[in-house]
Amino acid sequence: MSGHRRVWAWAVAVWAALAVVAGVLTLWLQDSAEPPGPYGWEESSPTPALPEGWHSLCPSPTADPGAGPTVVACAFISG
């Protein structure tokens, strides 16, 4: 192995070692800087029911030949 290749091999090895050390330090410091959070399931309010006759409140898609797929969205706000 020539001297030039040996220098490049050492440079790549040192760079790789520094990258690994920096990655480990980043993960370690990031974990220690954040306080532990209260992880767990939360109870949510029950899903509101759809109003009666909601089928007639939403638009009906009409087939238009050659127009491609039709997308219809219907939203309700409960108060």
PDB file of N, CA, C and O in Angstrom:
ATOM      1  N   MET A   1       0.854  -1.167   0.000  1.00  0.00           N
ATOM      2  CA  MET A   1       0.000   0.000   0.000  1.00  0.00           C
ATOM      3  C   MET A   1       0.898   1.227   0.000  1.00  0.00           C
ATOM      4  O   MET A   1       1.824   1.324   0.806  1.00  0.00           O
ATOM      5  N   SER A   2       0.630   2.151  -0.891  1.00  0.00           N
ATOM      6  CA  SER A   2       1.466   3.338  -0.973  1.00  0.00           C
ATOM      7  C   SER A   2       1.145   4.291   0.171  1.00  0.00           C
ATOM      8  O   SER A   2       0.122   4.148   0.842  1.00  0.00           O
ATOM      9  N   GLY A   3       2.022   5.261   0.388  1.00  0.00           N
ATOM     10  CA  GLY A   3       1.839   6.218   1.474  1.00  0.00           C
ATOM     11  C   GLY A   3       0.594   7.066   1.301  1.00  0.00           C
ATOM     12  O   GLY A   3      -0.067   7.409   2.282  1.00  0.00           O
ATOM     13  N   HIS A   4       0.268   7.408   0.057  1.00  0.00           N
ATOM     14  CA  HIS A   4      -0.906   8.234  -0.219  1.00  0.00           C
ATOM     15  C   HIS A   4      -2.197   7.492   0.138  1.00  0.00           C
ATOM     16  O   HIS A   4      -3.109   8.070   0.729  1.00  0.00           O
ATOM     17  N   ARG A   5      -2.262   6.230  -0.220  1.00  0.00           N
ATOM     18  CA  ARG A   5      -3.450   5.429   0.096  1.00  0.00           C
ATOM     19  C   ARG A   5      -3.588   5.208   1.599  1.00  0.00           C
ATOM     20  O   ARG A   5      -4.694   5.192   2.140  1.00  0.00           O
ATOM     21  N   ARG A   6      -2.443   5.037   2.263  1.00  0.00           N
ATOM     22  CA  ARG A   6      -2.474   4.808   3.702  1.00  0.00           C
ATOM     23  C   ARG A   6      -3.013   6.052   4.428  1.00  0.00           C
ATOM     24  O   ARG A   6      -3.762   5.923   5.396  1.00  0.00           O
ATOM     25  N   VAL A   7      -2.643   7.236   3.975  1.00  0.00           N
ATOM     26  CA  VAL A   7      -3.136   8.474   4.579  1.00  0.00           C
ATOM     27  C   VAL A   7      -4.641   8.590   4.368  1.00  0.00           C
ATOM     28  O   VAL A   7      -5.368   8.966   5.288  1.00  0.00           O
ATOM     29  N   TRP A   8      -5.118   8.270   3.159  1.00  0.00           N
ATOM     30  CA  TRP A   8      -6.556   8.330   2.883  1.00  0.00           C
ATOM     31  C   TRP A   8      -7.318   7.305   3.721  1.00  0.00           C
ATOM     32  O   TRP A   8      -8.410   7.595   4.210  1.00  0.00           O
ATOM     33  N   ALA A   9      -6.759   6.128   3.887  1.00  0.00           N
ATOM     34  CA  ALA A   9      -7.415   5.097   4.686  1.00  0.00           C
ATOM     35  C   ALA A   9      -7.538   5.553   6.143  1.00  0.00           C
ATOM     36  O   ALA A   9      -8.581   5.358   6.766  1.00  0.00           O
ATOM     37  N   TRP A  10      -6.485   6.156   6.684  1.00  0.00           N
ATOM     38  CA  TRP A  10      -6.542   6.676   8.050  1.00  0.00           C
ATOM     39  C   TRP A  10      -7.554   7.814   8.156  1.00  0.00           C
ATOM     40  O   TRP A  10      -8.302   7.891   9.130  1.00  0.00           O
ATOM     41  N   ALA A  11      -7.578   8.685   7.171  1.00  0.00           N
ATOM     42  CA  ALA A  11      -8.516   9.814   7.199  1.00  0.00           C
ATOM     43  C   ALA A  11      -9.959   9.320   7.180  1.00  0.00           C
ATOM     44  O   ALA A  11     -10.801   9.846   7.908  1.00  0.00           O
ATOM     45  N   VAL A  12     -10.251   8.328   6.364  1.00  0.00           N
ATOM     46  CA  VAL A  12     -11.604   7.781   6.292  1.00  0.00           C
ATOM     47  C   VAL A  12     -11.951   7.073   7.594  1.00  0.00           C
ATOM     48  O   VAL A  12     -13.078   7.200   8.072  1.00  0.00           O
ATOM     49  N   ALA A  13     -11.021   6.336   8.176  1.00  0.00           N
ATOM     50  CA  ALA A  13     -11.266   5.636   9.436  1.00  0.00           C
ATOM     51  C   ALA A  13     -11.518   6.627  10.569  1.00  0.00           C
ATOM     52  O   ALA A  13     -12.419   6.416  11.381  1.00  0.00           O
ATOM     53  N   VAL A  14     -10.739   7.700  10.635  1.00  0.00           N
ATOM     54  CA  VAL A  14     -10.940   8.715  11.677  1.00  0.00           C
ATOM     55  C   VAL A  14     -12.273   9.411  11.472  1.00  0.00           C
ATOM     56  O   VAL A  14     -13.003   9.641  12.436  1.00  0.00           O
ATOM     57  N   TRP A  15     -12.606   9.752  10.224  1.00  0.00           N
ATOM     58  CA  TRP A  15     -13.898  10.403   9.940  1.00  0.00           C
ATOM     59  C   TRP A  15     -15.061   9.502  10.345  1.00  0.00           C
ATOM     60  O   TRP A  15     -16.025   9.979  10.944  1.00  0.00           O
ATOM     61  N   ALA A  16     -14.989   8.214  10.031  1.00  0.00           N
ATOM     62  CA  ALA A  16     -16.069   7.285  10.378  1.00  0.00           C
ATOM     63  C   ALA A  16     -16.195   7.152  11.900  1.00  0.00           C
ATOM     64  O   ALA A  16     -17.305   7.119  12.430  1.00  0.00           O
ATOM     65  N   ALA A  17     -15.067   7.075  12.595  1.00  0.00           N
ATOM     66  CA  ALA A  17     -15.112   6.971  14.054  1.00  0.00           C
ATOM     67  C   ALA A  17     -15.724   8.227  14.664  1.00  0.00           C
ATOM     68  O   ALA A  17     -16.525   8.131  15.594  1.00  0.00           O
ATOM     69  N   LEU A  18     -15.363   9.394  14.160  1.00  0.00           N
ATOM     70  CA  LEU A  18     -15.939  10.647  14.669  1.00  0.00           C
ATOM     71  C   LEU A  18     -17.438  10.721  14.385  1.00  0.00           C
ATOM     72  O   LEU A  18     -18.198  11.212  15.221  1.00  0.00           O
ATOM     73  N   ALA A  19     -17.869  10.246  13.233  1.00  0.00           N
ATOM     74  CA  ALA A  19     -19.295  10.265  12.900  1.00  0.00           C
ATOM     75  C   ALA A  19     -20.081   9.363  13.847  1.00  0.00           C
ATOM     76  O   ALA A  19     -21.168   9.734  14.289  1.00  0.00           O
ATOM     77  N   VAL A  20     -19.551   8.193  14.161  1.00  0.00           N
ATOM     78  CA  VAL A  20     -20.227   7.276  15.081  1.00  0.00           C
ATOM     79  C   VAL A  20     -20.289   7.887  16.478  1.00  0.00           C
ATOM     80  O   VAL A  20     -21.337   7.852  17.122  1.00  0.00           O
ATOM     81  N   VAL A  21     -19.178   8.446  16.948  1.00  0.00           N
ATOM     82  CA  VAL A  21     -19.149   9.062  18.286  1.00  0.00           C
ATOM     83  C   VAL A  21     -20.121  10.235  18.346  1.00  0.00           C
ATOM     84  O   VAL A  21     -20.840  10.384  19.334  1.00  0.00           O
ATOM     85  N   ALA A  22     -20.155  11.065  17.318  1.00  0.00           N
ATOM     86  CA  ALA A  22     -21.075  12.207  17.302  1.00  0.00           C
ATOM     87  C   ALA A  22     -22.529  11.740  17.306  1.00  0.00           C
ATOM     88  O   ALA A  22     -23.361  12.349  17.978  1.00  0.00           O
ATOM     89  N   GLY A  23     -22.850  10.687  16.583  1.00  0.00           N
ATOM     90  CA  GLY A  23     -24.213  10.158  16.569  1.00  0.00           C
ATOM     91  C   GLY A  23     -24.630   9.619  17.925  1.00  0.00           C
ATOM     92  O   GLY A  23     -25.747   9.866  18.379  1.00  0.00           O
ATOM     93  N   VAL A  24     -23.738   8.884  18.572  1.00  0.00           N
ATOM     94  CA  VAL A  24     -24.043   8.336  19.893  1.00  0.00           C
ATOM     95  C   VAL A  24     -24.223   9.463  20.901  1.00  0.00           C
ATOM     96  O   VAL A  24     -25.151   9.425  21.709  1.00  0.00           O
ATOM     97  N   LEU A  25     -23.349  10.465  20.864  1.00  0.00           N
ATOM     98  CA  LEU A  25     -23.476  11.601  21.779  1.00  0.00           C
ATOM     99  C   LEU A  25     -24.766  12.368  21.541  1.00  0.00           C
ATOM    100  O   LEU A  25     -25.413  12.807  22.492  1.00  0.00           O
ATOM    101  N   THR A  26     -25.142  12.530  20.294  1.00  0.00           N
ATOM    102  CA  THR A  26     -26.394  13.232  19.983  1.00  0.00           C
ATOM    103  C   THR A  26     -27.584  12.499  20.580  1.00  0.00           C
ATOM    104  O   THR A  26     -28.433  13.119  21.220  1.00  0.00           O
ATOM    105  N   LEU A  27     -27.660  11.198  20.380  1.00  0.00           N
ATOM    106  CA  LEU A  27     -28.769  10.426  20.934  1.00  0.00           C
ATOM    107  C   LEU A  27     -28.763  10.450  22.458  1.00  0.00           C
ATOM    108  O   LEU A  27     -29.817  10.574  23.081  1.00  0.00           O
ATOM    109  N   TRP A  28     -27.581  10.332  23.062  1.00  0.00           N
ATOM    110  CA  TRP A  28     -27.479  10.293  24.513  1.00  0.00           C
ATOM    111  C   TRP A  28     -27.868  11.635  25.125  1.00  0.00           C
ATOM    112  O   TRP A  28     -28.614  11.679  26.103  1.00  0.00           O
ATOM    113  N   LEU A  29     -27.369  12.720  24.558  1.00  0.00           N
ATOM    114  CA  LEU A  29     -27.690  14.043  25.089  1.00  0.00           C
ATOM    115  C   LEU A  29     -29.143  14.410  24.836  1.00  0.00           C
ATOM    116  O   LEU A  29     -29.760  15.076  25.666  1.00  0.00           O
ATOM    117  N   GLN A  30     -29.697  13.993  23.717  1.00  0.00           N
ATOM    118  CA  GLN A  30     -31.095  14.284  23.412  1.00  0.00           C
ATOM    119  C   GLN A  30     -32.009  13.573  24.406  1.00  0.00           C
ATOM    120  O   GLN A  30     -32.980  14.164  24.877  1.00  0.00           O
ATOM    121  N   ASP A  31     -31.718  12.333  24.728  1.00  0.00           N
ATOM    122  CA  ASP A  31     -32.539  11.581  25.669  1.00  0.00           C
ATOM    123  C   ASP A  31     -32.449  12.162  27.076  1.00  0.00           C
ATOM    124  O   ASP A  31     -33.446  12.195  27.797  1.00  0.00           O
ATOM    125  N   SER A  32     -31.262  12.620  27.473  1.00  0.00           N
ATOM    126  CA  SER A  32     -31.108  13.121  28.831  1.00  0.00           C
ATOM    127  C   SER A  32     -31.661  14.528  28.984  1.00  0.00           C
ATOM    128  O   SER A  32     -31.935  14.945  30.109  1.00  0.00           O
ATOM    129  N   ALA A  33     -31.839  15.280  27.899  1.00  0.00           N
ATOM    130  CA  ALA A  33     -32.323  16.649  27.989  1.00  0.00           C
ATOM    131  C   ALA A  33     -33.840  16.720  28.073  1.00  0.00           C
ATOM    132  O   ALA A  33     -34.379  17.716  28.555  1.00  0.00           O
ATOM    133  N   GLU A  34     -34.527  15.710  27.626  1.00  0.00           N
ATOM    134  CA  GLU A  34     -35.988  15.736  27.615  1.00  0.00           C
ATOM    135  C   GLU A  34     -36.543  15.057  28.861  1.00  0.00           C
ATOM    136  O   GLU A  34     -36.138  13.943  29.194  1.00  0.00           O
ATOM    137  N   PRO A  35     -37.471  15.722  29.553  1.00  0.00           N
ATOM    138  CA  PRO A  35     -38.083  15.064  30.713  1.00  0.00           C
ATOM    139  C   PRO A  35     -39.000  13.936  30.250  1.00  0.00           C
ATOM    140  O   PRO A  35     -39.578  14.009  29.165  1.00  0.00           O
ATOM    141  N   PRO A  36     -39.134  12.900  31.063  1.00  0.00           N
ATOM    142  CA  PRO A  36     -40.038  11.808  30.667  1.00  0.00           C
ATOM    143  C   PRO A  36     -41.477  12.302  30.622  1.00  0.00           C
ATOM    144  O   PRO A  36     -41.937  12.987  31.535  1.00  0.00           O
ATOM    145  N   GLY A  37     -42.170  11.957  29.575  1.00  0.00           N
ATOM    146  CA  GLY A  37     -43.547  12.404  29.406  1.00  0.00           C
ATOM    147  C   GLY A  37     -44.538  11.390  29.942  1.00  0.00           C
ATOM    148  O   GLY A  37     -44.205  10.218  30.115  1.00  0.00           O
ATOM    149  N   PRO A  38     -45.756  11.841  30.204  1.00  0.00           N
ATOM    150  CA  PRO A  38     -46.790  10.913  30.656  1.00  0.00           C
ATOM    151  C   PRO A  38     -47.406  10.189  29.464  1.00  0.00           C
ATOM    152  O   PRO A  38     -48.417  10.624  28.914  1.00  0.00           O
ATOM    153  N   TYR A  39     -46.794   9.098  29.081  1.00  0.00           N
ATOM    154  CA  TYR A  39     -47.276   8.361  27.929  1.00  0.00           C
ATOM    155  C   TYR A  39     -48.394   7.419  28.345  1.00  0.00           C
ATOM    156  O   TYR A  39     -48.300   6.761  29.381  1.00  0.00           O
ATOM    157  N   GLY A  40     -49.429   7.351  27.559  1.00  0.00           N
ATOM    158  CA  GLY A  40     -50.525   6.445  27.851  1.00  0.00           C
ATOM    159  C   GLY A  40     -51.745   6.818  27.034  1.00  0.00           C
ATOM    160  O   GLY A  40     -51.715   7.776  26.261  1.00  0.00           O
ATOM    161  N   TRP A  41     -52.801   6.075  27.202  1.00  0.00           N
ATOM    162  CA  TRP A  41     -54.038   6.312  26.483  1.00  0.00           C
ATOM    163  C   TRP A  41     -54.862   7.364  27.209  1.00  0.00           C
ATOM    164  O   TRP A  41     -54.877   7.418  28.439  1.00  0.00           O
ATOM    165  N   GLU A  42     -55.535   8.185  26.448  1.00  0.00           N
ATOM    166  CA  GLU A  42     -56.421   9.180  27.031  1.00  0.00           C
ATOM    167  C   GLU A  42     -57.861   8.843  26.661  1.00  0.00           C
ATOM    168  O   GLU A  42     -58.140   8.387  25.552  1.00  0.00           O
ATOM    169  N   GLU A  43     -58.758   9.072  27.591  1.00  0.00           N
ATOM    170  CA  GLU A  43     -60.175   8.873  27.313  1.00  0.00           C
ATOM    171  C   GLU A  43     -60.683  10.055  26.493  1.00  0.00           C
ATOM    172  O   GLU A  43     -60.373  11.208  26.795  1.00  0.00           O
ATOM    173  N   SER A  44     -61.444   9.770  25.482  1.00  0.00           N
ATOM    174  CA  SER A  44     -61.992  10.841  24.649  1.00  0.00           C
ATOM    175  C   SER A  44     -63.514  10.850  24.780  1.00  0.00           C
ATOM    176  O   SER A  44     -64.131   9.898  25.259  1.00  0.00           O
ATOM    177  N   SER A  45     -64.079  11.945  24.343  1.00  0.00           N
ATOM    178  CA  SER A  45     -65.538  12.037  24.396  1.00  0.00           C
ATOM    179  C   SER A  45     -66.127  11.112  23.335  1.00  0.00           C
ATOM    180  O   SER A  45     -65.476  10.833  22.327  1.00  0.00           O
ATOM    181  N   PRO A  46     -67.342  10.638  23.550  1.00  0.00           N
ATOM    182  CA  PRO A  46     -67.941   9.718  22.571  1.00  0.00           C
ATOM    183  C   PRO A  46     -68.176  10.428  21.238  1.00  0.00           C
ATOM    184  O   PRO A  46     -68.419  11.634  21.193  1.00  0.00           O
ATOM    185  N   THR A  47     -68.101   9.673  20.185  1.00  0.00           N
ATOM    186  CA  THR A  47     -68.328  10.215  18.846  1.00  0.00           C
ATOM    187  C   THR A  47     -69.805  10.581  18.692  1.00  0.00           C
ATOM    188  O   THR A  47     -70.679   9.759  18.967  1.00  0.00           O
ATOM    189  N   PRO A  48     -70.088  11.811  18.254  1.00  0.00           N
ATOM    190  CA  PRO A  48     -71.495  12.185  18.098  1.00  0.00           C
ATOM    191  C   PRO A  48     -72.156  11.389  16.975  1.00  0.00           C
ATOM    192  O   PRO A  48     -71.516  11.026  15.989  1.00  0.00           O
ATOM    193  N   ALA A  49     -73.432  11.132  17.146  1.00  0.00           N
ATOM    194  CA  ALA A  49     -74.177  10.364  16.149  1.00  0.00           C
ATOM    195  C   ALA A  49     -74.528  11.258  14.961  1.00  0.00           C
ATOM    196  O   ALA A  49     -74.639  12.476  15.101  1.00  0.00           O
ATOM    197  N   LEU A  50     -74.697  10.652  13.813  1.00  0.00           N
ATOM    198  CA  LEU A  50     -75.133  11.388  12.629  1.00  0.00           C
ATOM    199  C   LEU A  50     -76.603  11.767  12.787  1.00  0.00           C
ATOM    200  O   LEU A  50     -77.375  11.020  13.387  1.00  0.00           O
ATOM    201  N   PRO A  51     -76.993  12.926  12.249  1.00  0.00           N
ATOM    202  CA  PRO A  51     -78.410  13.294  12.356  1.00  0.00           C
ATOM    203  C   PRO A  51     -79.280  12.337  11.545  1.00  0.00           C
ATOM    204  O   PRO A  51     -78.837  11.750  10.558  1.00  0.00           O
ATOM    205  N   GLU A  52     -80.532  12.196  11.989  1.00  0.00           N
ATOM    206  CA  GLU A  52     -81.453  11.330  11.245  1.00  0.00           C
ATOM    207  C   GLU A  52     -81.678  11.919   9.860  1.00  0.00           C
ATOM    208  O   GLU A  52     -81.757  13.136   9.693  1.00  0.00           O
ATOM    209  N   GLY A  53     -81.776  11.061   8.896  1.00  0.00           N
ATOM    210  CA  GLY A  53     -81.996  11.505   7.515  1.00  0.00           C
ATOM    211  C   GLY A  53     -80.773  12.142   6.881  1.00  0.00           C
ATOM    212  O   GLY A  53     -80.890  12.951   5.961  1.00  0.00           O
ATOM    213  N   TRP A  54     -79.607  11.774   7.376  1.00  0.00           N
ATOM    214  CA  TRP A  54     -78.394  12.392   6.846  1.00  0.00           C
ATOM    215  C   TRP A  54     -78.173  12.059   5.380  1.00  0.00           C
ATOM    216  O   TRP A  54     -77.496  12.809   4.677  1.00  0.00           O
ATOM    217  N   HIS A  55     -78.729  10.956   4.906  1.00  0.00           N
ATOM    218  CA  HIS A  55     -78.578  10.599   3.494  1.00  0.00           C
ATOM    219  C   HIS A  55     -79.142  11.689   2.592  1.00  0.00           C
ATOM    220  O   HIS A  55     -78.574  11.975   1.538  1.00  0.00           O
ATOM    221  N   SER A  56     -80.248  12.296   2.994  1.00  0.00           N
ATOM    222  CA  SER A  56     -80.854  13.326   2.151  1.00  0.00           C
ATOM    223  C   SER A  56     -80.140  14.662   2.287  1.00  0.00           C
ATOM    224  O   SER A  56     -80.339  15.543   1.451  1.00  0.00           O
ATOM    225  N   LEU A  57     -79.315  14.840   3.311  1.00  0.00           N
ATOM    226  CA  LEU A  57     -78.594  16.098   3.500  1.00  0.00           C
ATOM    227  C   LEU A  57     -77.308  16.166   2.682  1.00  0.00           C
ATOM    228  O   LEU A  57     -76.808  17.253   2.394  1.00  0.00           O
ATOM    229  N   CYS A  58     -76.778  15.011   2.312  1.00  0.00           N
ATOM    230  CA  CYS A  58     -75.529  14.965   1.544  1.00  0.00           C
ATOM    231  C   CYS A  58     -75.842  14.945   0.056  1.00  0.00           C
ATOM    232  O   CYS A  58     -76.843  14.364  -0.363  1.00  0.00           O
ATOM    233  N   PRO A  59     -74.988  15.578  -0.747  1.00  0.00           N
ATOM    234  CA  PRO A  59     -75.225  15.538  -2.193  1.00  0.00           C
ATOM    235  C   PRO A  59     -75.020  14.138  -2.747  1.00  0.00           C
ATOM    236  O   PRO A  59     -74.196  13.374  -2.245  1.00  0.00           O
ATOM    237  N   SER A  60     -75.757  13.819  -3.759  1.00  0.00           N
ATOM    238  CA  SER A  60     -75.624  12.528  -4.421  1.00  0.00           C
ATOM    239  C   SER A  60     -74.712  12.686  -5.626  1.00  0.00           C
ATOM    240  O   SER A  60     -74.916  13.584  -6.442  1.00  0.00           O
ATOM    241  N   PRO A  61     -73.722  11.835  -5.746  1.00  0.00           N
ATOM    242  CA  PRO A  61     -72.854  11.931  -6.920  1.00  0.00           C
ATOM    243  C   PRO A  61     -73.606  11.529  -8.180  1.00  0.00           C
ATOM    244  O   PRO A  61     -74.354  10.551  -8.194  1.00  0.00           O
ATOM    245  N   THR A  62     -73.396  12.286  -9.213  1.00  0.00           N
ATOM    246  CA  THR A  62     -74.015  11.949 -10.500  1.00  0.00           C
ATOM    247  C   THR A  62     -72.914  11.470 -11.433  1.00  0.00           C
ATOM    248  O   THR A  62     -71.834  12.057 -11.497  1.00  0.00           O
ATOM    249  N   ALA A  63     -73.197  10.426 -12.133  1.00  0.00           N
ATOM    250  CA  ALA A  63     -72.214   9.858 -13.048  1.00  0.00           C
ATOM    251  C   ALA A  63     -72.172  10.686 -14.321  1.00  0.00           C
ATOM    252  O   ALA A  63     -73.185  10.854 -15.000  1.00  0.00           O
ATOM    253  N   ASP A  64     -70.996  11.198 -14.634  1.00  0.00           N
ATOM    254  CA  ASP A  64     -70.782  11.953 -15.869  1.00  0.00           C
ATOM    255  C   ASP A  64     -69.829  11.124 -16.719  1.00  0.00           C
ATOM    256  O   ASP A  64     -68.638  11.049 -16.416  1.00  0.00           O
ATOM    257  N   PRO A  65     -70.336  10.500 -17.781  1.00  0.00           N
ATOM    258  CA  PRO A  65     -69.477   9.611 -18.572  1.00  0.00           C
ATOM    259  C   PRO A  65     -68.260  10.357 -19.123  1.00  0.00           C
ATOM    260  O   PRO A  65     -68.384  11.442 -19.690  1.00  0.00           O
ATOM    261  N   GLY A  66     -67.106   9.766 -18.947  1.00  0.00           N
ATOM    262  CA  GLY A  66     -65.884  10.333 -19.485  1.00  0.00           C
ATOM    263  C   GLY A  66     -65.267  11.408 -18.603  1.00  0.00           C
ATOM    264  O   GLY A  66     -64.207  11.931 -18.946  1.00  0.00           O
ATOM    265  N   ALA A  67     -65.884  11.756 -17.487  1.00  0.00           N
ATOM    266  CA  ALA A  67     -65.352  12.820 -16.642  1.00  0.00           C
ATOM    267  C   ALA A  67     -64.371  12.299 -15.603  1.00  0.00           C
ATOM    268  O   ALA A  67     -63.702  13.095 -14.943  1.00  0.00           O
ATOM    269  N   GLY A  68     -64.270  11.007 -15.444  1.00  0.00           N
ATOM    270  CA  GLY A  68     -63.367  10.458 -14.446  1.00  0.00           C
ATOM    271  C   GLY A  68     -64.093  10.209 -13.138  1.00  0.00           C
ATOM    272  O   GLY A  68     -65.320  10.293 -13.074  1.00  0.00           O
ATOM    273  N   PRO A  69     -63.333   9.903 -12.093  1.00  0.00           N
ATOM    274  CA  PRO A  69     -63.967   9.587 -10.805  1.00  0.00           C
ATOM    275  C   PRO A  69     -64.594  10.832 -10.166  1.00  0.00           C
ATOM    276  O   PRO A  69     -64.093  11.946 -10.316  1.00  0.00           O
ATOM    277  N   THR A  70     -65.686  10.617  -9.461  1.00  0.00           N
ATOM    278  CA  THR A  70     -66.386  11.693  -8.766  1.00  0.00           C
ATOM    279  C   THR A  70     -66.127  11.541  -7.270  1.00  0.00           C
ATOM    280  O   THR A  70     -66.239  10.447  -6.718  1.00  0.00           O
ATOM    281  N   VAL A  71     -65.777  12.657  -6.619  1.00  0.00           N
ATOM    282  CA  VAL A  71     -65.524  12.646  -5.190  1.00  0.00           C
ATOM    283  C   VAL A  71     -66.532  13.558  -4.533  1.00  0.00           C
ATOM    284  O   VAL A  71     -66.697  14.709  -4.937  1.00  0.00           O
ATOM    285  N   VAL A  72     -67.216  13.042  -3.508  1.00  0.00           N
ATOM    286  CA  VAL A  72     -68.213  13.822  -2.780  1.00  0.00           C
ATOM    287  C   VAL A  72     -67.851  13.790  -1.312  1.00  0.00           C
ATOM    288  O   VAL A  72     -67.574  12.721  -0.769  1.00  0.00           O
ATOM    289  N   ALA A  73     -67.847  14.941  -0.657  1.00  0.00           N
ATOM    290  CA  ALA A  73     -67.571  15.016   0.775  1.00  0.00           C
ATOM    291  C   ALA A  73     -68.783  15.613   1.472  1.00  0.00           C
ATOM    292  O   ALA A  73     -69.419  16.524   0.944  1.00  0.00           O
ATOM    293  N   CYS A  74     -69.102  15.107   2.647  1.00  0.00           N
ATOM    294  CA  CYS A  74     -70.223  15.589   3.413  1.00  0.00           C
ATOM    295  C   CYS A  74     -69.767  15.748   4.859  1.00  0.00           C
ATOM    296  O   CYS A  74     -69.227  14.809   5.443  1.00  0.00           O
ATOM    297  N   ALA A  75     -69.977  16.926   5.444  1.00  0.00           N
ATOM    298  CA  ALA A  75     -69.526  17.180   6.801  1.00  0.00           C
ATOM    299  C   ALA A  75     -70.687  17.701   7.637  1.00  0.00           C
ATOM    300  O   ALA A  75     -71.553  18.419   7.139  1.00  0.00           O
ATOM    301  N   PHE A  76     -70.694  17.329   8.918  1.00  0.00           N
ATOM    302  CA  PHE A  76     -71.697  17.806   9.866  1.00  0.00           C
ATOM    303  C   PHE A  76     -70.995  18.433  11.043  1.00  0.00           C
ATOM    304  O   PHE A  76     -69.960  17.932  11.483  1.00  0.00           O
ATOM    305  N   ILE A  77     -71.532  19.515  11.562  1.00  0.00           N
ATOM    306  CA  ILE A  77     -70.992  20.172  12.740  1.00  0.00           C
ATOM    307  C   ILE A  77     -72.001  20.024  13.861  1.00  0.00           C
ATOM    308  O   ILE A  77     -73.160  20.417  13.728  1.00  0.00           O
ATOM    309  N   SER A  78     -71.550  19.454  14.963  1.00  0.00           N
ATOM    310  CA  SER A  78     -72.469  19.297  16.089  1.00  0.00           C
ATOM    311  C   SER A  78     -72.122  20.345  17.133  1.00  0.00           C
ATOM    312  O   SER A  78     -70.954  20.687  17.321  1.00  0.00           O
ATOM    313  N   GLY A  79     -73.125  20.840  17.798  1.00  0.00           N
ATOM    314  CA  GLY A  79     -72.851  21.907  18.745  1.00  0.00           C
ATOM    315  C   GLY A  79     -73.336  21.617  20.118  1.00  0.00           C
ATOM    316  O   GLY A  79     -73.168  22.439  21.019  1.00  0.00           O
TER     317      GLY A  79
END
